[in-house]
Amino acid sequence: MATRHLLTTVSVVCESDMILSASFITPTTLGTFQAVGMMQVTFKHGATWCYSDVTHSIWTAFCESESQGKFYLQNIRGKYTSVQVH
């Protein structure tokens, strides 16, 4: 029997000067949540970037941070493999 893989997506609207929204996308196998996924960030100037191998703990810290823009600059940009998708 083939294993079924689903994608779980959690999105937030940011109250940042530079970030419009962000999503954390992770594969789920038979209800088992994976702790590493892809983070997609859409900036207010229109560009969207995807960052691979982001841990769920980084995503949670990003969501809970006082400033998502500062958190992004200090903990995500330049630290993960990324590609601009829009």
Buried (B, 14 or more C-beta within 10 A) or exposed (E): EEEEEEEEEBEBEBEBEBBBBBBBBBBBEEEEEEEBBBBBBBBEEEEBBBBEEBBBEBBEEBBEBEBBBEBBEEBBEEEBEBEEEE
